[in-house]
């Protein structure tokens, strides 16, 4: 009976140790899963942060590019406006020169016309009478 009692105790001790080992194993597995889950979350969080940083950098680059493009566009428009102003100014100067030439020509023409009316008419020389003298005609003898 003593042996039987001893075997029962051993079996109970074995079962208790087995249960303890299983519980420890369960705890270890649970801790391991929790640790893996936290590691996954940490990696995912890190990836999301990196992705957000890349997106932010990309947006900042796009904004800088847009600002530079707007500056360039504004500069080009200013240059174009300046160019048009210069062309208009040159056109005005050309028109002014043409107007001045026209006025000068009209003035000279009026002066000439005025002087031409007051000049005495020259004596007309007829054919064969240079300076009013008869030179004779050439005739052919056949």
C-alpha positions in Angstrom: 0.0 0.0 0.0 2.8 2.2 0.7 4.2 1.6 -2.8 0.8 2.3 -4.2 0.6 5.5 -2.3 4.1 6.4 -3.3 3.2 5.8 -7.0 0.0 8.0 -6.7 2.1 10.8 -5.2 4.6 10.5 -7.9 1.9 10.5 -10.5 0.2 13.5 -8.9 3.6 15.3 -8.7 4.2 14.4 -12.4 0.8 15.7 -13.3 1.3 18.9 -11.3 4.7 19.5 -12.9 3.3 18.8 -16.3 0.5 21.3 -15.7 3.0 23.9 -14.5 5.2 23.2 -17.6 2.1 23.6 -19.8 1.1 26.8 -18.1 4.6 28.2 -18.3 4.7 27.2 -22.0 1.4 28.9 -22.5 2.6 32.0 -20.8 5.8 32.0 -22.8 3.9 31.5 -26.0 1.5 34.3 -25.1 4.4 36.6 -24.2 6.1 35.6 -27.5 2.9 36.4 -29.5 2.5 39.7 -27.7 6.1 40.6 -28.3 5.7 39.7 -32.0 2.5 41.7 -32.2 4.3 44.8 -30.6 7.2 44.3 -33.0 4.8 44.2 -36.0 3.1 47.3 -34.7 6.5 49.0 -34.2 7.6 48.1 -37.8 4.2 49.2 -39.2 4.4 52.5 -37.3 8.0 53.0 -38.5 7.0 52.3 -42.1 4.0 54.6 -41.8 6.2 57.4 -40.4 8.7 56.9 -43.2 6.0 56.9 -45.8 4.5 60.1 -44.3 7.9 61.7 -44.2 8.4 60.7 -47.9 5.0 62.1 -48.8 5.7 65.3 -46.9 9.0 65.7 -48.6 7.4 65.0 -52.0 4.7 67.6 -51.3 7.3 70.2 -50.2 9.3 69.5 -53.4 6.1 70.0 -55.4 5.3 73.2 -53.5 8.9 74.5 -54.1 8.6 73.6 -57.8 5.2 75.3 -58.0 6.7 78.4 -56.4 9.7 78.5 -58.7 7.4 77.9 -61.7 5.1 80.8 -60.6 8.2 83.1 -60.1 9.5 82.1 -63.5 6.1 82.7 -65.1 5.8 86.1 -63.4 9.3 87.0 -64.6 8.5 85.9 -68.2 5.2 87.9 -68.1 7.1 91.0 -66.8 9.7 90.5 -69.6 7.0 90.1 -72.2 5.2 93.2 -70.9 8.5 95.2 -70.9 9.2 94.0 -74.5 5.7 95.1 -75.6 6.2 98.5 -73.9 9.5 98.9 -75.8 7.9 97.9 -79.1 5.1 100.3 -78.5 7.6 103.1 -77.7 9.6 102.3 -80.8 6.4 102.3 -82.9 5.4 105.7 -81.3 8.9 107.1 -82.2 8.6 105.7 -85.7 5.2 107.3 -86.1 6.5 110.6 -84.7 9.4 110.5 -87.1 7.1 109.8 -90.0 4.8 112.6 -88.9 7.7 114.9 -88.6 9.0 113.9 -92.1 5.5 114.4 -93.5 5.1 117.8 -91.9 8.6 118.8 -93.1 7.9 117.6 -96.6 4.5 119.5 -96.7 6.3 122.6 -95.5 9.0 122.3 -98.1 6.4 121.6 -100.8 4.3 124.7 -99.7 7.4 126.8 -99.8 8.3 125.5 -103.2 4.8 126.1 -104.4 4.8 129.7 -103.0 8.1 130.4 -104.6 7.1 128.8 -107.9 4.1 131.1 -108.2 6.2 134.2 -107.7 9.0 133.3 -110.2 8.7 134.7 -113.7 7.9 132.1 -116.3 10.9 131.2 -118.5 10.9 131.9 -122.3 9.8 128.7 -124.0 12.2 127.6 -126.7 10.6 125.9 -129.6 12.0 123.1 -131.6 14.8 124.3 -133.8 15.0 127.7 -132.1 17.4 127.2 -129.2 17.6 130.4 -127.2 15.2 132.0 -129.6 17.5 131.9 -132.6 17.0 130.0 -135.8 19.5 127.3 -136.5 18.1 126.0 -139.7 16.9 122.6 -140.6 18.9 119.7 -141.9 17.6 118.5 -145.2 18.7 115.5 -147.0 19.7 115.9 -150.7 19.0 113.0 -152.9 
